[in-house]
Amino acid sequence: MPYPQLDRNRLVVKSLAGRPNKLAIEKDHVDPDRAPGPMSAAAQESVREIAAKIRSARTADRPVVLAFGAHTIKNGLSPVLIRLMERGWVTHLATNGAGIIHDWEFAYQGQSSEDVRENVACGQFGIWQETGFYINLAIVVGAYEGLGYGESVGRLIGTEGLTIPTIDDLLKVIATPPAPGGEDRVAASADLLGVIRQFDLKPGRLAVPHPFKAYSAQAAAARLGVPFTGHPMIGHDIIYNHPMNHGAAIGRTALRDFLSFADSISRIQDGVYLSVGSAVMSPMIFEKALSMAQNLAIQAGTRIERHFIAVADLAEAGWDWQKNGEPPKDNPAYYLRYCKTFNRMGGDMRYVCADNRDFLLLLTRLLE
């Protein structure tokens, strides 16, 4: 017998308009021309090396992939990310589910970051109508359209709306025997049909204004044609609290994004991978993507060996990974997941202990 499940349809879902937020993007964003804060001499030297590696990679038309945690968005760094994309220095952005959400909330209402302690205590944390409804709907529609997770939300922001197909159009897709490889669209059509019926959605254009979309890294990526991939984990993000949330659509779009990420990593020879403030998501997806890419390279008689990995985070680095390799298991540094994982990935790795704002501001300044 299946386990019992909590019924999300019984939740009291409130509007974002009544939610106090800690951050306002117009006030808290970081200007790309702002001077970085003080950094150690060693950190500055590492950032100079990273900038040189990025210049070399882009001159050779090799990828520069930037993966980051949600605090990069919460710290107001979207304008810096946009600058790096617009100038052609970064060719792929990747973040977790929370990064997608904060970027969307900033674009939609200009604010983000609720009081977690207070809202959990009153049973309201993450149970917000607009965030749950629009992001989840964008993902269900995006799955039907064959888009990825980040691409679906980026298009929602950039175009300020969604197109809802008619029930008859969906039924035609479902009833027509699919061509080989087309089964996924049939299933995605059935998913969208169920959502349309459950929420009584009308066909046609659903306008969703995003008055602060100029601050959205996702919208900028969609505009520039730069892959922006989302790498969520089930239950980790507040959109799972809303009845619109659809697990199959999450899976379809997130898998597409992972394979898009892996495609960029398959070309990382002589390229650069930047991991900024991501303790789990970035190292985990990178190691699987690189393994698949290496599998294909070996089949073709080559290897991926000349890639450069730069990791930036706040933890003090008491171990010299470049000089000493992996520490023994009785050393606490062994359990610093991102350094341990990336140290095992071949190529060259550098760790920079720095605030993500200072790291990205100095990097951007050195690339100007």
The 8 nearest C-alpha neighbors of each residue, nearest first, counted from 0:
[[1, 2, 3, 4, 5, 6, 7, 246],
 [2, 0, 3, 4, 5, 6, 246, 7],
 [1, 3, 4, 0, 5, 6, 7, 234],
 [4, 2, 1, 5, 0, 6, 7, 8],
 [5, 3, 6, 2, 1, 7, 8, 0],
 [4, 6, 7, 3, 9, 8, 10, 2],
 [5, 7, 8, 9, 4, 10, 242, 3],
 [8, 6, 9, 242, 10, 5, 241, 240],
 [7, 9, 6, 10, 242, 241, 11, 5],
 [8, 10, 7, 6, 11, 5, 242, 12],
 [11, 9, 7, 8, 12, 6, 126, 241],
 [12, 10, 13, 9, 126, 123, 8, 127],
 [11, 13, 126, 127, 128, 10, 14, 241],
 [14, 12, 127, 128, 11, 126, 15, 17],
 [15, 13, 128, 16, 127, 17, 129, 12],
 [14, 16, 18, 17, 127, 129, 13, 128],
 [15, 17, 14, 18, 19, 108, 13, 129],
 [16, 18, 15, 14, 19, 13, 127, 20],
 [19, 17, 15, 16, 20, 113, 14, 13],
 [20, 18, 113, 17, 21, 114, 16, 15],
 [21, 19, 113, 112, 111, 22, 110, 18],
 [20, 22, 112, 113, 111, 19, 23, 114],
 [21, 23, 111, 110, 20, 112, 24, 27],
 [24, 22, 110, 26, 109, 25, 27, 111],
 [23, 25, 27, 28, 26, 109, 110, 105],
 [24, 26, 23, 27, 28, 109, 211, 214],
 [27, 25, 24, 23, 28, 22, 29, 75],
 [26, 28, 24, 23, 75, 25, 22, 29],
 [29, 27, 75, 24, 26, 25, 76, 30],
 [28, 30, 75, 76, 31, 27, 78, 79],
 [29, 31, 33, 32, 28, 78, 79, 76],
 [32, 30, 79, 33, 29, 78, 360, 82],
 [33, 31, 30, 34, 364, 360, 29, 363],
 [34, 32, 30, 31, 35, 360, 29, 364],
 [33, 35, 32, 36, 360, 361, 357, 364],
 [36, 34, 357, 360, 361, 33, 37, 356],
 [35, 37, 357, 38, 34, 356, 361, 360],
 [38, 36, 35, 39, 357, 43, 40, 353],
 [37, 39, 42, 43, 36, 40, 353, 357],
 [38, 40, 42, 41, 43, 37, 353, 352],
 [39, 41, 43, 42, 44, 38, 45, 37],
 [40, 42, 44, 39, 43, 45, 38, 351],
 [43, 41, 45, 39, 44, 40, 351, 38],
 [44, 42, 46, 40, 45, 41, 39, 47],
 [43, 45, 47, 41, 42, 46, 40, 48],
 [46, 44, 48, 42, 43, 47, 49, 41],
 [47, 45, 49, 43, 48, 44, 50, 362],
 [48, 46, 44, 50, 45, 49, 43, 51],
 [47, 49, 45, 51, 46, 50, 52, 44],
 [50, 48, 46, 52, 51, 47, 45, 53],
 [51, 49, 53, 47, 52, 48, 362, 46],
 [50, 52, 54, 48, 49, 53, 55, 47],
 [51, 53, 49, 55, 50, 54, 56, 48],
 [52, 54, 56, 50, 55, 51, 57, 49],
 [55, 53, 51, 57, 52, 56, 58, 50],
 [54, 56, 52, 58, 53, 57, 51, 59],
 [57, 55, 61, 53, 270, 59, 54, 58],
 [56, 58, 60, 59, 54, 61, 55, 53],
 [59, 57, 55, 60, 56, 54, 61, 53],
 [58, 60, 56, 57, 61, 55, 269, 270],
 [61, 59, 57, 58, 56, 62, 270, 55],
 [60, 62, 56, 270, 57, 59, 269, 267],
 [63, 61, 270, 90, 267, 64, 271, 60],
 [62, 64, 271, 89, 90, 272, 270, 65],
 [63, 65, 91, 272, 90, 92, 273, 62],
 [64, 66, 273, 92, 274, 272, 91, 93],
 [67, 65, 93, 274, 94, 92, 281, 273],
 [68, 66, 275, 94, 277, 276, 274, 93],
 [67, 69, 277, 276, 70, 94, 71, 95],
 [68, 70, 98, 71, 72, 97, 73, 95],
 [71, 69, 73, 72, 68, 74, 276, 98],
 [70, 72, 69, 74, 73, 76, 68, 67],
 [71, 73, 70, 75, 74, 69, 76, 77],
 [74, 72, 70, 75, 71, 69, 101, 76],
 [73, 75, 71, 72, 70, 76, 28, 356],
 [76, 74, 28, 29, 72, 73, 77, 27],
 [75, 77, 79, 29, 78, 72, 74, 71],
 [76, 78, 80, 216, 79, 75, 72, 81],
 [79, 77, 81, 80, 76, 214, 82, 31],
 [80, 78, 31, 82, 76, 77, 81, 83],
 [81, 79, 77, 83, 82, 78, 84, 76],
 [80, 82, 78, 84, 79, 83, 216, 85],
 [83, 81, 79, 85, 84, 80, 86, 78],
 [82, 84, 80, 88, 86, 81, 85, 89],
 [85, 83, 87, 81, 89, 82, 86, 88],
 [84, 86, 82, 87, 83, 81, 223, 88],
 [85, 87, 83, 84, 88, 82, 89, 81],
 [88, 86, 84, 85, 89, 83, 90, 57],
 [87, 89, 83, 86, 84, 90, 57, 63],
 [90, 88, 63, 84, 87, 83, 91, 64],
 [89, 91, 63, 62, 225, 64, 88, 84],
 [90, 92, 64, 226, 225, 89, 227, 65],
 [93, 91, 227, 65, 66, 64, 226, 228],
 [94, 92, 66, 228, 227, 229, 65, 67],
 [95, 93, 67, 229, 66, 98, 68, 230],
 [94, 96, 230, 231, 98, 229, 97, 68],
 [95, 97, 231, 99, 98, 230, 229, 236],
 [96, 98, 100, 99, 69, 95, 236, 101],
 [97, 99, 69, 95, 101, 96, 100, 94],
 [98, 100, 96, 97, 102, 101, 103, 95],
 [101, 99, 97, 103, 102, 98, 104, 96],
 [102, 100, 104, 103, 98, 99, 111, 105],
 [101, 103, 105, 99, 100, 104, 215, 98],
 [104, 102, 106, 100, 101, 105, 107, 99],
 [105, 103, 107, 101, 106, 102, 111, 108],
 [104, 106, 109, 110, 102, 103, 107, 108],
 [107, 105, 211, 212, 103, 104, 209, 109],
 [108, 106, 209, 104, 105, 103, 109, 211],
 [109, 107, 110, 105, 104, 106, 211, 209],
 [108, 110, 105, 24, 23, 106, 211, 107],
 [111, 109, 23, 105, 108, 22, 24, 20],
 [110, 112, 22, 20, 104, 105, 101, 113],
 [113, 111, 20, 21, 22, 114, 110, 101],
 [112, 114, 20, 115, 21, 19, 111, 18],
 [113, 115, 117, 116, 118, 112, 20, 21],
 [116, 114, 118, 117, 113, 119, 124, 112],
 [117, 115, 119, 118, 114, 120, 124, 121],
 [116, 118, 120, 115, 114, 119, 121, 124],
 [117, 119, 124, 123, 121, 115, 120, 116],
 [118, 120, 124, 122, 116, 121, 117, 123],
 [119, 121, 117, 118, 122, 116, 123, 124],
 [122, 120, 118, 119, 123, 117, 124, 116],
 [123, 121, 119, 120, 118, 124, 126, 117],
 [122, 124, 118, 126, 121, 119, 125, 120],
 [125, 123, 118, 119, 126, 115, 122, 237],
 [124, 126, 237, 127, 123, 240, 238, 118],
 [127, 125, 12, 123, 124, 240, 241, 13],
 [128, 126, 13, 12, 14, 125, 15, 130],
 [127, 129, 14, 131, 13, 132, 12, 130],
 [128, 130, 132, 131, 133, 127, 15, 14],
 [131, 129, 132, 128, 133, 134, 127, 238],
 [132, 130, 238, 241, 128, 129, 134, 135],
 [131, 133, 129, 135, 128, 130, 243, 134],
 [132, 134, 136, 135, 129, 130, 131, 137],
 [135, 133, 137, 136, 131, 132, 130, 138],
 [136, 134, 138, 244, 137, 133, 132, 131],
 [135, 137, 133, 139, 138, 134, 132, 140],
 [138, 136, 134, 140, 135, 139, 151, 141],
 [137, 139, 141, 135, 136, 140, 151, 142],
 [140, 138, 136, 248, 142, 141, 137, 191],
 [141, 139, 143, 137, 142, 138, 136, 144],
 [140, 142, 138, 146, 144, 151, 143, 139],
 [141, 143, 145, 139, 144, 140, 146, 252],
 [142, 144, 187, 140, 141, 145, 188, 184],
 [145, 143, 141, 142, 146, 140, 184, 187],
 [144, 146, 142, 143, 141, 147, 184, 252],
 [147, 145, 141, 144, 142, 151, 150, 252],
 [146, 148, 252, 256, 150, 255, 149, 151],
 [149, 147, 252, 253, 151, 229, 150, 138],
 [150, 148, 228, 229, 152, 151, 227, 147],
 [149, 151, 153, 147, 148, 152, 154, 146],
 [152, 150, 141, 154, 148, 149, 153, 138],
 [153, 151, 155, 149, 154, 150, 137, 156],
 [154, 152, 217, 218, 150, 156, 155, 151],
 [153, 155, 157, 151, 156, 152, 158, 150],
 [156, 154, 152, 160, 159, 153, 158, 157],
 [157, 155, 159, 153, 154, 158, 218, 209],
 [156, 158, 218, 154, 159, 155, 153, 212],
 [157, 159, 160, 155, 156, 154, 161, 218],
 [160, 158, 156, 207, 208, 155, 157, 209],
 [159, 161, 206, 207, 155, 205, 158, 204],
 [160, 162, 205, 204, 155, 163, 206, 137],
 [161, 163, 204, 203, 205, 164, 160, 202],
 [162, 164, 202, 203, 204, 161, 165, 201],
 [165, 163, 202, 203, 162, 168, 166, 169],
 [164, 166, 202, 168, 167, 169, 163, 203],
 [165, 167, 169, 168, 170, 192, 164, 202],
 [166, 168, 170, 165, 169, 171, 164, 172],
 [169, 167, 171, 165, 166, 170, 164, 172],
 [168, 170, 166, 172, 171, 167, 188, 173],
 [169, 171, 173, 167, 172, 168, 174, 166],
 [172, 170, 174, 168, 169, 173, 175, 167],
 [171, 173, 169, 175, 170, 174, 185, 168],
 [172, 174, 170, 185, 171, 175, 169, 188],
 [175, 173, 171, 172, 170, 176, 185, 169],
 [176, 174, 172, 173, 177, 171, 185, 170],
 [177, 175, 174, 178, 173, 172, 182, 185],
 [178, 176, 181, 182, 175, 179, 185, 180],
 [177, 179, 181, 180, 176, 182, 175, 185],
 [180, 178, 181, 177, 182, 176, 183, 184],
 [179, 181, 182, 178, 183, 177, 184, 185],
 [182, 180, 177, 178, 183, 179, 184, 185],
 [183, 181, 185, 184, 180, 177, 186, 179],
 [182, 184, 186, 185, 181, 187, 180, 251],
 [185, 183, 187, 186, 182, 181, 188, 143],
 [184, 186, 188, 173, 182, 183, 187, 172],
 [185, 187, 189, 183, 188, 184, 190, 182],
 [188, 186, 184, 143, 190, 189, 185, 142],
 [189, 187, 185, 191, 186, 190, 143, 169],
 [188, 190, 192, 186, 187, 191, 193, 185],
 [191, 189, 187, 193, 188, 192, 186, 194],
 [190, 192, 194, 188, 193, 189, 139, 195],
 [193, 191, 189, 195, 190, 194, 188, 196],
 [192, 194, 196, 190, 191, 195, 197, 189],
 [193, 195, 197, 191, 196, 192, 198, 190],
 [196, 194, 200, 192, 199, 198, 193, 197],
 [195, 197, 199, 193, 194, 198, 192, 200],
 [198, 196, 194, 195, 199, 193, 200, 192],
 [197, 199, 195, 200, 196, 194, 243, 193],
 [200, 198, 196, 195, 197, 201, 194, 202],
 [201, 199, 195, 198, 202, 196, 163, 194],
 [200, 202, 199, 203, 163, 195, 165, 205],
 [203, 201, 163, 165, 164, 200, 204, 162],
 [204, 202, 163, 162, 164, 205, 201, 165],
 [203, 205, 162, 161, 206, 163, 202, 160],
 [206, 204, 161, 160, 162, 207, 203, 163],
 [205, 207, 160, 204, 159, 208, 161, 162],
 [206, 208, 160, 159, 205, 209, 161, 155],
 [209, 207, 159, 210, 206, 107, 160, 156],
 [208, 210, 107, 106, 212, 211, 159, 156],
 [209, 211, 212, 208, 107, 106, 108, 109],
 [212, 210, 106, 213, 209, 109, 214, 107],
 [213, 211, 106, 215, 214, 209, 210, 156],
 [212, 214, 211, 215, 106, 219, 218, 210],
 [215, 213, 212, 211, 77, 78, 106, 216],
 [216, 214, 212, 218, 217, 213, 106, 102],
 [215, 217, 219, 77, 218, 81, 220, 80],
 [218, 216, 153, 220, 215, 219, 221, 227],
 [217, 219, 153, 157, 221, 215, 220, 216],
 [220, 218, 222, 216, 221, 217, 223, 215],
 [219, 221, 225, 223, 217, 222, 218, 224],
 [220, 222, 218, 224, 219, 223, 153, 154],
 [223, 221, 219, 220, 224, 218, 157, 225],
 [224, 222, 220, 225, 221, 219, 85, 84],
 [223, 225, 221, 222, 220, 226, 219, 227],
 [226, 224, 220, 223, 91, 90, 227, 221],
 [227, 225, 91, 228, 92, 224, 220, 90],
 [228, 226, 92, 149, 93, 91, 220, 225],
 [227, 229, 93, 149, 256, 226, 92, 148],
 [230, 228, 149, 94, 148, 95, 93, 96],
 [229, 231, 95, 253, 96, 94, 228, 257],
 [232, 230, 96, 95, 229, 233, 253, 235],
 [231, 233, 235, 234, 230, 96, 236, 95],
 [234, 232, 235, 231, 236, 239, 246, 249],
 [233, 235, 236, 239, 232, 237, 240, 238],
 [236, 234, 232, 233, 237, 231, 96, 239],
 [237, 235, 238, 234, 97, 239, 96, 233],
 [236, 238, 125, 239, 240, 126, 235, 131],
 [237, 239, 131, 240, 236, 241, 244, 130],
 [240, 238, 237, 241, 244, 234, 236, 131],
 [239, 241, 238, 237, 126, 125, 242, 7],
 [240, 242, 131, 243, 239, 244, 238, 126],
 [241, 243, 7, 244, 8, 240, 239, 131],
 [244, 242, 241, 132, 135, 245, 131, 136],
 [243, 245, 135, 242, 239, 241, 238, 246],
 [246, 244, 248, 247, 243, 249, 135, 139],
 [245, 247, 249, 248, 250, 244, 233, 251],
 [246, 248, 250, 249, 245, 251, 190, 187],
 [249, 247, 251, 139, 250, 246, 245, 142],
 [250, 248, 246, 247, 252, 251, 253, 245],
 [249, 251, 247, 253, 248, 252, 254, 246],
 [252, 250, 248, 254, 249, 253, 142, 247],
 [251, 253, 147, 148, 255, 254, 249, 250],
 [254, 252, 256, 148, 250, 255, 251, 249],
 [255, 253, 257, 256, 251, 252, 250, 258],
 [254, 256, 252, 258, 147, 253, 257, 259],
 [257, 255, 259, 253, 228, 147, 254, 258],
 [256, 258, 260, 254, 259, 255, 261, 253],
 [259, 257, 261, 255, 260, 256, 262, 254],
 [260, 258, 256, 262, 261, 257, 255, 263],
 [259, 261, 257, 263, 258, 262, 256, 264],
 [262, 260, 288, 258, 264, 259, 263, 265],
 [261, 263, 259, 265, 260, 264, 258, 266],
 [264, 262, 260, 265, 261, 266, 259, 267],
 [263, 265, 261, 267, 266, 262, 289, 260],
 [264, 266, 292, 262, 263, 267, 261, 289],
 [265, 267, 264, 263, 268, 62, 262, 61],
 [268, 266, 270, 264, 265, 306, 62, 269],
 [267, 269, 306, 305, 270, 303, 266, 304],
 [270, 268, 306, 305, 267, 56, 61, 271],
 [271, 269, 267, 61, 56, 62, 268, 306],
 [272, 270, 63, 307, 308, 306, 53, 64],
 [271, 273, 308, 64, 63, 65, 307, 309],
 [274, 272, 65, 309, 308, 310, 64, 66],
 [275, 273, 310, 66, 67, 65, 309, 311],
 [276, 274, 67, 311, 277, 310, 312, 66],
 [277, 275, 312, 68, 67, 311, 278, 274],
 [278, 276, 68, 67, 281, 275, 279, 280],
 [277, 279, 337, 276, 280, 336, 281, 282],
 [278, 280, 277, 281, 282, 283, 337, 336],
 [281, 279, 283, 282, 277, 284, 278, 95],
 [280, 282, 283, 284, 277, 279, 285, 66],
 [283, 281, 285, 337, 284, 280, 279, 340],
 [284, 282, 280, 281, 285, 286, 279, 287],
 [283, 285, 287, 281, 286, 282, 288, 280],
 [284, 286, 288, 282, 283, 287, 289, 281],
 [285, 287, 289, 288, 283, 284, 290, 282],
 [288, 286, 290, 284, 289, 285, 291, 283],
 [287, 289, 261, 285, 291, 290, 286, 284],
 [290, 288, 292, 286, 291, 287, 293, 285],
 [289, 291, 293, 287, 292, 288, 286, 294],
 [292, 290, 294, 288, 293, 289, 287, 295],
 [293, 291, 265, 289, 295, 294, 290, 288],
 [292, 294, 296, 290, 295, 291, 289, 297],
 [295, 293, 291, 297, 292, 296, 290, 298],
 [296, 294, 298, 292, 293, 297, 299, 291],
 [295, 297, 293, 299, 301, 302, 298, 294],
 [298, 296, 300, 301, 299, 294, 295, 302],
 [297, 299, 295, 296, 300, 294, 301, 293],
 [300, 298, 296, 297, 301, 295, 302, 294],
 [301, 299, 297, 298, 296, 302, 295, 294],
 [302, 300, 297, 296, 299, 303, 298, 293],
 [301, 303, 296, 297, 304, 293, 300, 268],
 [304, 302, 268, 293, 305, 296, 301, 306],
 [303, 305, 346, 306, 302, 345, 268, 269],
 [306, 304, 269, 346, 268, 303, 307, 347],
 [307, 305, 346, 269, 268, 270, 304, 267],
 [306, 308, 271, 347, 346, 348, 272, 270],
 [309, 307, 348, 272, 271, 273, 347, 349],
 [310, 308, 273, 349, 348, 350, 274, 272],
 [309, 311, 274, 350, 275, 273, 351, 349],
 [312, 310, 351, 275, 352, 350, 276, 274],
 [311, 313, 276, 352, 353, 314, 275, 351],
 [312, 314, 352, 353, 354, 315, 311, 276],
 [315, 313, 312, 352, 316, 353, 335, 311],
 [316, 314, 352, 317, 313, 312, 353, 351],
 [317, 315, 318, 314, 352, 319, 350, 332],
 [316, 318, 315, 319, 332, 314, 320, 331],
 [317, 319, 316, 320, 332, 326, 323, 325],
 [320, 318, 322, 321, 323, 317, 324, 316],
 [321, 319, 324, 323, 322, 318, 325, 342],
 [320, 322, 319, 324, 323, 348, 349, 347],
 [321, 323, 319, 320, 324, 318, 325, 349],
 [324, 322, 320, 319, 321, 325, 326, 318],
 [323, 325, 320, 321, 322, 326, 342, 319],
 [324, 326, 320, 323, 327, 339, 333, 342],
 [327, 325, 333, 330, 324, 328, 332, 323],
 [328, 326, 329, 330, 333, 325, 332, 331],
 [327, 329, 330, 333, 326, 331, 334, 332],
 [328, 330, 327, 331, 333, 326, 332, 334],
 [329, 331, 328, 332, 327, 333, 326, 334],
 [332, 330, 333, 334, 329, 335, 328, 326],
 [333, 331, 335, 334, 330, 318, 326, 317],
 [332, 334, 331, 326, 335, 328, 330, 339],
 [335, 333, 332, 336, 331, 339, 328, 330],
 [336, 334, 332, 333, 338, 337, 339, 331],
 [337, 335, 339, 334, 338, 340, 278, 279],
 [336, 338, 340, 339, 278, 282, 335, 341],
 [337, 339, 341, 340, 336, 335, 342, 350],
 [340, 338, 336, 342, 337, 341, 335, 333],
 [341, 339, 337, 343, 342, 338, 336, 282],
 [340, 342, 344, 343, 338, 339, 337, 282],
 [341, 343, 339, 340, 344, 338, 348, 345],
 [344, 342, 341, 340, 345, 339, 325, 338],
 [345, 343, 341, 342, 346, 340, 286, 289],
 [346, 344, 343, 304, 347, 342, 306, 341],
 [345, 347, 306, 305, 304, 307, 344, 348],
 [346, 348, 307, 308, 345, 306, 349, 305],
 [349, 347, 308, 309, 307, 342, 346, 350],
 [350, 348, 309, 310, 308, 351, 347, 321],
 [349, 351, 310, 311, 309, 352, 348, 338],
 [352, 350, 311, 42, 353, 310, 349, 312],
 [351, 353, 313, 312, 311, 315, 314, 42],
 [354, 352, 313, 312, 351, 358, 355, 311],
 [353, 355, 357, 356, 313, 358, 312, 352],
 [354, 356, 358, 357, 359, 353, 275, 71],
 [357, 355, 354, 359, 358, 360, 76, 35],
 [356, 358, 35, 360, 354, 36, 355, 359],
 [357, 359, 355, 361, 356, 360, 353, 362],
 [360, 358, 362, 356, 361, 357, 363, 355],
 [361, 359, 363, 357, 35, 362, 358, 356],
 [362, 360, 364, 363, 358, 359, 35, 357],
 [361, 363, 359, 365, 360, 364, 50, 358],
 [362, 364, 360, 366, 361, 365, 359, 367],
 [363, 365, 361, 367, 366, 362, 360, 32],
 [364, 366, 362, 363, 367, 361, 50, 47],
 [367, 365, 363, 364, 50, 362, 54, 88],
 [366, 364, 365, 363, 86, 362, 83, 88]]
